[in-house]
Amino acid sequence: MALILSLVTAIVYGAGDFFGGLSTKRSAVLTVVFASQLAGFGVLAIAAPLIGGTWILGDVLAGAGAGVFGALAIALLYRALSIGAMGIISPVTAVIAAALPAIYGLALGERPPAVALAGIVLALVAVVIVSFVRGPGQTARGLPEAMIAGVLFALFFIAFARTSPASGFWPLVGARTASFVAFGLAGLVTRTPLVPRADAWPTIAAAGVFDMLANVFYVLAVHTGYIAIVAVVSSLYPASTVALAGIVLHERLSRQQWVGVGCALVGIAAIATAR
């Protein structure tokens, strides 16, 4: 069940990233993140009562910390997606977000099979390929933001993995509240408009809804499986981002970049065999 939930998480995260990146091409990053966080509250309001859970202060605080990590990661990722090629930015973020939780597990004493360790190496090689081999007219724009976002997503995954299943979705409530308040204050301090134009709402709302749905599926998955499995399978989301970018935006990658993307996905799949 955890594997299926993780795969659904990956698909939904990828869709959210696509719409978030698309929205940031038209609106300020802070505007997109704040408004998408607001849209996600609707999903949480429906899901939380259905799942239930016990208020555990430590888990809610862990969720709040994860929310800040996740919101910063989303802001950086959306920025990267808006200025770089989605087919490159998304895999770079994903392999880092996948590898670090696996390394975290190793530090705690987990010993995945050799194929999973090989997957980590392959994933990191993929980062190098997609970062330095570019298609015609493409640049490295967005890569620093993508890499930092990957680290922050890894911290997000780890923080939620440390919460108790008994707390249900309360950590998500803490996460969304903290990120909403943080970006609301950031918008006020920087005097960035927090309410997007009417024509920008559809894609921004789609980004927020898909992001929160993915968070819901991730929490369900990580409470029923191992982080070394759930985090890395959830990081397969570039597949749906790349697919949507190709279909909607007609993005085309060079052959070398497809090799890099393929290495990233194979690497993540190999990491996911850790048990």
N, C-alpha and C positions, 0 to 999 in steps of 0.2 A: 504493500500500500504506500509506504514512504517513497518508493521509487516512482510510482505513478504520480503521486502528488508533486514530487520534485520536477518531473517532466512537464506537468501542467504549469507549475511555477515558472519554468524556463520560457515556455511559449508565451505566457501572459506578460512576464517581465519584458520580453523582447518587443511585444506590441506596445507596451507602455513607453519604452525607450524611443521607439520610432515616432510615436505621436508627440512625445516630449521634445525630441530633437526638431521635429517639424514645427512645433509651436514656437521654439526659441529662435527660429529663423525670422519670425515675424514680431515677437514680443520680447521684452527684457527677461533675462533669466529669473530674476527675483519675482517678477510678475507671474511667470509661468509656474514656478515652484510653489509660490504661495497659493495661487488659484487652484492648482492641481491638488495641493494638500487639502484644500477646502472641499473639492469634489470627492476626494477619497473618504471623507467623513461619512458620506452617505452610505458607502459600502460597509464601513465599520459599524455604523448604527444598526444595520440589518443583520450583520454576521455575529456581532458580539452577544446579543441576547439568545441567539440560537445555540451557541456553543456553551455559554455560561462561563463559570470559573470563579475562583476565590481571589479576593483582593489580597495580594501578598506584596507588602511595601517594597521589599528588596527587588522583586521581579518587575514591579512598575517602574522603579528607579532605573533598573537595567534597561527596560524598554525605552525610557526617556533618553538615556544615553545613546542607545541604538538609534533612536529617532533623529538625534542630532547628527550622528555619523551618516545615517542614510540620507537625510535631507541635503547635507553638504555634498555627499557623493552624487546625488541626483542633479544638484545644481551644476557641479563640474561636468558631469556626463552630458547633460543637456547642452551646456556651452560647447563642449567638444563636438557633439553631434551636429551642432548648428554651423560650425566653421570647418569641420573636417569631413572626410568620407565616412558615412555610417558603417560601411562594410569593413573599415579598418578600425575605427574607434571602438566599436562594440566588442570585437574579439580581444583587443588589448586590455580593456577593462575586465572582461570576463576571466581571462586566464589568470590575472593577478588575484581577482576575487576568489577564484577556485583554488589556486595554489597555496595561499596563505593559511586558510583554515586547515588544509591538509598538513601543512608544516606545524601548525598549532597542535593538531592531534598527535603528531610525532613527538613533539615536546612533552606532551602529557603521558607518553609511553605507548601510544598506539603504534603497531607495526604492520602497516599495509603490505600486501604482496609486492614483489619486484615490479610487476607490470604497472602498478599504480605509481611507484616512484619514477618509472620510466616516463609515465604520462606527465608528471610534473616537469621533467626535463624537456619533453617535447613541447609542452605548453609554453615554456619560457623561450624556447627556440622560435616558436611561432610569433611571439612578441617582437623578437628581433627582426624576423622576416617582414612582417607587416609594417613595422616601424621604419625600416630603412630601404625597402624596395617599393618604389612608388610607380603608379601608373602615369600615363601622359597628363601633364598639367597638374598633378596632385602634389601636395606638399605635406610636411609633417605637422601642419597646424592641428591643434587639438590633442596631440599625443601626451604632452605633460599633464593636462587636465584629466585625460583618460586614465593615466597611470595612477595619479593620486586618488581618483574616484575608485579605482580597483582596490586600493588599500582600505579606503573608508568602507566600501561594501563588505570587505572581508571582516572588518571590525563589527559591522552590522550583523553579519551572519553569526559570528562567534558570540556576540552579546545575547542574541535571542536563543542560541543553543544552550546557554547557561540558565535560562529561566525554567521554572517548573511547569510540567504539563497541567498541574492543578490550577494554575493561574489563568488558564484559558487564553482569552484574547486581551486581558487587562494590560499585559505589557505593550500590546499594539496601541491601546488607548493612550498609554503614557508616551509612546513613541510619537504618535501623530500629534498629540497635544503639544509636546515639547518642540517639535519641528515647526508646527504652525505658529506658535508664539515667537520662536527664534526668528523665523523669516518675516513675520509681521513686523517685529521690531527693527530688523535690518532694513526693511522697506521704508519704514518711517524715518530712520536715521539717514538713509541715503536719498530720501525723498523720491523714491522710485514708485510710480503708480502701481498699486497692488491689484486694481480691478482692470482686467484686460478689456479690449474693445469687444463689442458684441460679436463681430465676425470671427474673433479668435477663440471664443469659448468652446466650440465643438471639439477642436483638437486638444485643447488644454484639459477639458473635462475628461476626454477619452484617456489622456495620459494619467490623470489622477485616479480614475476608476480602475484601469488596468494595473497600475502600480499597487493600489491597495488590495485588489483581488490577489495579486501575486504574493503580497505579504501574508495574506490570510492563508493561502495554500502553503507558503513556506513554513509558517508557524505550525500548522497541522503536520507537515512532513517532518520537521526537526524534532517534534515531540513524539514521533513514532519511529524514528530511525536515527542513524549515526550522522554527525555533522560531516564527517569525511565523505559520506555518500551524498547527503542532501545538498550541502553547499555547492559541491562541484557539479552535480547534475543540474541544479538550479542555474548554474552559470553557463548552461548551454543556450541561454537566451539569444546570443548573437545570430543563431540560425534563423529565428523569426524576424529579427531586426534586418538582417541582410536580405532576406526574402522580400520583406515589405519595401525596402529601399530599392531593390531591383525592379519590383512590379510597379510601384507608384512613382519613384523618382528616376527610374531607368539608369541607376548607377551601374557602372561597369568597372570591374577590377582587372588588373593585368594578370597574366598567367602565374607569375611569381607570387602575386598577392593571394590568388586562389589557393596556391600551395600553402601559404602562411595560414590562411583561414582554415584550410583543411587540417593542418597540423594542430591548430588551436582546438578544433572540435574533437579530433582524435585524441589529443592529449587529455582533454577534459573527460572524455568517455573512459579513457584508461584509468584516470584518477578515481573515477566513480566505481571501479571494481574493488576498491579498498573495503575490506570487511573487518 
